[in-house]
Amino acid sequence: MDAGNVKWVRLGDYIEQCDERNHSNKYGIEAIKGISTSKTFIDTKANLDGVPLQSYKLVAPRYFAYVPDTSRRGDKVALAFNDSSCTYLISSIYCVFKVSVLDKLSPEYLYLFFLRPEFDRYARYNSWGSAREVFSWGNMCNTMIPLPTITEQQKVVNAWKAFREIKEQNEAKAAPLMQVCQSYIQELKHKYPLQEIGPYIEECDERNVDLSVRLSQGIANTKVFQAPKQVALNSKSDKIVRTGQFGYNRATTRNGEKISIAYRTGADCTVSSAYGVFKITNEDIIEPYFLWMWVSRPEFDRYARYMSKGSAHEFFEFDEMCRVKIPLPPIEIQRAIVNIYKCANEAKQIAEEADQLSREVCPALLQHVIHS
């Protein structure tokens, strides 16, 4: 089978199943991984206290692993490629394999093939079973893949590696900077007296009566604005959140034990009339980003839930917001901490964008190679 000048081959002729176990207990709990449908290894959520690890399978560097059971996974296959220098442990019910003809097929190129949504659809369509549908090892081997020259494969792989390098470099920058921010904020509680923020904030209740603000937003418990789950029919009653103001969901019930609050840095938007909106009245006393960093801490989530009142629904009202106490160091110190955070967040965003691009651009490049 050919597409353009690229031949299609049976994958089973280029891969080999592996079943090496952790019999000697060389690897411990820290090596155990799960496999996600986003095609990555993830830290396991299972309680492994007292669990013997001898039966766990080894996934060496440049090896693949996948979950044959494809049921109830959002029409995706849980598969991952070990692009690290470490050996992982995975469940004995998972399947491990490697590329056996490295001069013909690059493992990284094969991984990019697996990242394509077409492979998920193919694997789901070719999964068989009643209570559970399985994409067996035989099905995997019968998969047809495009096989350009190893040189053409490497061009696509090099682009993917460039994105991965950007991701890893920026993750390495972001982690210590975030840690410094959290450390400074923790120290401030012991260096400066806690003060109520009430004297420095003011409630806002501007409505979108003339429908001049077209952007409607919700607020996530991750402390950011997001697309709303539903838009009110009568949006004239929606509250406006101007750039530089805070918006928050007063209701804290059934919200993952968190409060949804965010600082608006983008264009003016509207939120539900049930939400609260406020602004800082003196930014020479409280830096808005500094306050946002404070309310983004898990400790504030716990505080807001504890101070919420109600019966069927519990609310964190504006008067309670005014009673929130924070340390208020000199504004120069607040701004210095905020600048460190912004640098860390920028690095984190670059890493996330590089990761997303590696998953979008590289499969597109692969598609180009296939049809060239």
C-alpha positions in Angstrom: 0.0 0.0 0.0 1.5 3.4 -1.0 0.5 7.0 -0.5 2.6 9.3 -2.7 6.1 7.9 -2.6 5.7 6.5 0.9 5.1 2.8 1.4 2.8 1.5 4.1 4.0 -1.5 6.1 2.6 -3.9 8.7 3.7 -2.6 12.1 4.2 -6.1 13.5 7.2 -6.6 11.2 9.0 -3.8 13.0 8.1 -4.2 16.7 8.5 -6.8 19.4 6.5 -7.5 22.5 8.5 -7.3 25.8 7.6 -9.0 29.1 10.5 -8.3 31.5 9.4 -8.3 35.1 10.7 -6.6 38.3 11.6 -10.0 39.8 14.6 -8.8 41.7 12.8 -5.7 43.1 15.4 -3.5 41.5 12.8 -0.8 41.0 10.6 0.6 43.8 7.3 2.5 44.2 8.8 5.7 42.8 9.2 4.0 39.4 5.5 3.0 39.1 3.6 4.9 36.4 0.1 4.9 34.9 -0.7 5.5 31.3 -3.1 8.3 30.1 -5.1 8.7 26.9 -3.1 11.9 26.3 -0.3 9.4 25.4 2.0 10.1 28.4 3.1 8.2 31.5 1.6 9.6 34.6 2.1 9.2 38.4 -0.2 6.4 39.6 -3.1 7.3 41.9 -3.3 3.7 43.4 -2.5 3.0 47.1 0.6 0.8 46.8 1.4 0.3 50.5 2.4 -3.4 51.0 1.8 -4.3 47.3 4.5 -6.7 46.0 6.2 -5.2 42.9 7.8 -8.4 41.4 5.1 -8.9 38.8 5.2 -5.4 37.5 6.5 -5.0 33.9 9.5 -2.9 33.0 9.4 -0.2 30.4 12.9 0.7 29.5 13.9 4.0 27.7 12.5 4.2 24.2 10.0 1.4 24.9 6.2 1.8 24.5 3.4 0.6 26.7 -0.4 0.6 26.2 -3.6 -0.5 27.8 -5.4 -3.1 25.6 -8.8 -2.3 27.2 -10.2 0.6 25.2 -13.6 0.7 26.9 -14.8 3.9 28.7 -11.7 6.0 27.8 -13.3 8.7 25.7 -12.7 6.8 22.5 -9.0 7.1 22.9 -6.2 4.6 23.5 -4.1 4.9 26.7 -0.6 4.6 25.2 2.8 6.1 26.1 6.4 6.3 25.0 9.2 6.4 27.5 11.3 9.3 26.2 13.2 9.6 29.6 16.4 8.0 30.7 14.6 6.1 33.5 13.0 2.6 33.5 9.4 2.6 34.6 7.2 0.0 36.2 3.6 -0.6 35.0 0.8 -3.0 35.7 1.2 -6.5 34.5 -2.1 -6.3 32.6 -0.6 -3.6 30.3 1.4 -4.4 27.1 5.0 -3.4 26.6 6.8 -3.4 23.2 9.8 -1.9 21.5 10.9 -1.1 17.9 13.0 -4.1 16.8 14.3 -2.7 13.5 15.8 0.6 14.5 17.6 1.2 11.2 14.2 1.3 9.4 11.8 2.7 12.0 12.5 5.4 14.6 10.6 4.9 17.9 10.0 8.6 18.2 8.5 8.7 14.7 6.2 5.8 15.6 5.2 7.7 18.7 4.2 10.7 16.6 2.1 8.3 14.5 0.3 7.2 17.7 -0.4 10.8 18.7 -2.7 11.3 15.6 -6.4 11.1 16.3 -6.7 8.8 13.3 -4.9 6.1 15.4 -7.3 6.4 18.3 -10.2 6.0 15.9 -8.6 3.0 14.2 -7.8 1.3 17.5 -11.3 1.8 18.8 -12.9 0.5 15.6 -10.6 -2.6 15.8 -11.2 -3.3 19.5 -13.3 -6.4 20.1 -15.2 -7.8 23.1 -18.6 -7.7 24.9 -18.3 -6.3 28.4 -14.8 -5.0 27.6 -13.5 -4.1 24.2 -9.8 -4.9 23.7 -7.2 -3.7 21.1 -5.1 -6.8 21.3 -1.4 -7.3 20.5 -2.4 -9.0 17.3 -4.5 -5.9 16.4 -1.5 -3.7 17.1 0.8 -5.8 14.9 -1.7 -5.7 12.0 -1.8 -1.9 12.1 -0.5 -0.5 8.8 1.9 2.5 9.1 3.5 4.8 6.6 7.3 4.2 6.4 9.3 7.0 4.8 13.1 6.8 4.8 14.8 7.0 8.2 16.1 10.5 7.1 12.6 11.8 6.4 11.4 10.3 9.7 14.2 12.1 11.5 13.2 15.5 10.1 9.8 15.2 11.8 11.4 13.8 15.0 13.8 16.7 15.1 11.0 19.2 15.1 9.2 17.2 17.9 12.5 17.2 19.9 12.9 20.9 19.5 9.4 21.5 21.0 10.1 19.0 23.8 13.4 20.8 24.6 11.7 24.1 24.9 9.1 22.5 27.1 11.6 20.9 29.4 13.9 24.0 29.6 11.0 26.3 30.6 9.6 23.8 33.1 13.0 23.7 34.7 12.9 27.5 35.0 9.4 27.7 36.3 9.6 25.2 39.1 12.2 26.9 41.3 10.7 30.4 40.7 7.3 29.2 41.8 8.9 27.6 44.9 10.6 30.9 45.7 7.3 32.8 45.4 5.5 30.4 47.8 8.5 30.5 50.2 8.4 34.3 50.3 4.6 34.4 50.8 4.9 31.9 53.7 7.6 34.0 55.3 5.6 37.2 55.1 3.0 35.8 57.5 5.7 35.8 60.2 7.4 39.1 59.3 4.4 41.4 59.0 1.1 41.7 61.0 -2.0 40.4 59.3 -4.5 43.2 58.3 -8.0 43.0 57.0 -8.3 43.9 53.4 -11.7 45.6 53.9 -10.4 49.2 54.1 -8.6 48.7 50.7 -11.3 47.1 48.6 -14.6 48.2 47.2 -17.6 46.2 46.0 -18.6 46.9 42.3 -22.1 46.4 40.9 -22.0 47.7 37.4 -24.6 46.0 35.1 -24.4 45.4 31.4 -27.7 47.3 30.8 -26.7 48.6 27.4 -25.1 45.3 26.3 -21.9 47.2 25.5 -19.7 44.4 26.9 -20.1 41.3 24.6 -17.6 38.9 26.3 -19.3 36.6 28.8 -17.1 34.7 31.2 -17.2 32.1 34.0 -14.7 31.7 36.8 -12.9 28.4 37.5 -11.8 27.1 40.9 -8.3 27.2 39.4 -8.5 31.0 39.9 -8.8 32.0 36.2 -11.6 33.3 34.0 -13.0 30.8 31.5 -15.7 30.3 28.9 -19.1 30.1 30.8 -21.0 26.9 31.0 -24.2 28.7 30.2 -25.0 32.3 29.2 -28.0 34.1 30.7 -30.9 34.9 28.4 -31.2 38.3 30.0 -27.6 39.4 29.9 -28.5 43.0 30.8 -28.5 41.9 34.5 -25.0 40.4 34.2 -22.3 42.2 36.2 -19.4 43.8 34.4 -15.8 43.0 35.5 -13.5 45.7 34.3 -9.8 45.2 33.6 -8.0 45.3 37.0 -11.0 44.1 39.0 -11.7 40.8 40.8 -14.7 38.5 40.2 -15.7 35.6 42.4 -18.5 33.0 42.7 -20.1 33.7 46.1 -21.4 30.1 46.2 -18.8 27.7 47.5 -21.0 24.5 47.7 -20.1 21.6 45.4 -17.1 23.4 44.0 -14.3 20.9 44.9 -13.8 22.5 48.4 -12.5 25.6 46.6 -13.6 29.1 45.9 -13.7 30.4 42.3 -12.1 33.8 42.2 -10.0 35.5 39.6 -8.2 38.8 38.8 -9.2 40.3 35.4 -6.2 41.2 33.3 -7.9 40.8 29.9 -10.6 42.9 28.3 -13.7 43.9 30.2 -16.2 41.0 30.5 -19.5 40.1 32.2 -20.2 37.4 34.8 -23.4 36.1 36.3 -25.4 38.5 38.4 -25.0 36.0 41.3 -21.2 36.6 41.3 -19.4 39.2 43.4 -17.1 41.8 41.9 -14.7 44.1 43.7 -11.6 46.3 43.1 -8.6 47.5 45.1 -9.0 51.2 46.0 -5.3 51.9 46.7 -2.8 50.0 44.7 0.0 51.7 46.5 -1.0 49.6 49.6 -2.1 46.3 47.9 -0.7 45.1 44.6 -3.6 43.4 42.9 -1.5 40.4 41.6 -0.2 40.0 45.2 -3.7 39.7 46.5 -4.6 37.2 43.7 -1.5 35.1 44.6 -2.7 35.1 48.3 -6.2 34.0 47.5 -4.9 31.3 45.1 -3.4 29.4 48.0 -5.0 26.2 49.2 -5.2 27.8 52.7 -7.5 30.5 51.4 -9.8 27.9 49.8 -10.1 26.2 53.2 -10.7 29.5 54.9 -13.4 30.6 52.4 -15.2 27.3 52.7 -15.1 27.4 56.5 -16.4 31.0 56.6 -19.2 30.3 54.0 -22.7 30.4 55.4 -26.1 29.0 54.3 -28.2 25.9 54.4 -28.8 24.2 51.0 -26.2 26.5 49.5 -23.3 28.1 51.3 -22.0 31.6 50.3 -18.9 33.6 50.9 -20.3 37.1 51.0 -18.5 40.4 50.4 -18.5 41.2 54.1 -16.5 38.0 54.8 -14.2 39.0 52.0 -13.6 42.3 53.7 -12.6 40.4 56.9 -9.9 38.4 55.1 -6.5 39.1 56.7 -3.2 39.2 54.8 0.3 40.4 55.5 1.0 43.8 53.9 4.7 44.3 53.3 5.9 47.5 51.5 4.6 47.7 48.0 8.1 47.3 46.6 8.3 43.9 48.2 4.9 42.9 46.9 5.8 43.9 43.4 9.1 42.1 43.5 7.3 38.9 44.5 4.8 39.4 41.7 7.5 40.0 39.2 9.1 36.7 40.2 5.7 35.0 39.8 5.1 36.5 36.4 8.5 35.2 35.2 7.7 31.8 36.5 4.2 31.8 34.9 5.6 33.0 31.6 8.0 30.1 31.5 5.2 27.7 32.5 3.0 29.0 29.7 5.8 28.7 27.1 6.3 25.1 28.3 2.5 24.4 27.9 2.4 26.0 24.5 5.4 24.0 23.3 3.8 20.8 24.6 0.6 21.6 22.8 2.4 22.5 19.6 4.4 19.3 19.7 1.1 17.4 19.7 -0.5 19.5 16.9 2.3 20.5 14.6 4.3 17.3 14.5 1.4 15.0 13.5 0.7 17.6 10.8 4.3 17.4 9.6 4.0 13.6 9.6 0.8 13.9 7.5 2.8 16.0 5.0 5.6 13.4 4.9 3.0 10.7 4.2 1.5 12.5 1.3 4.6 14.0 -0.2 
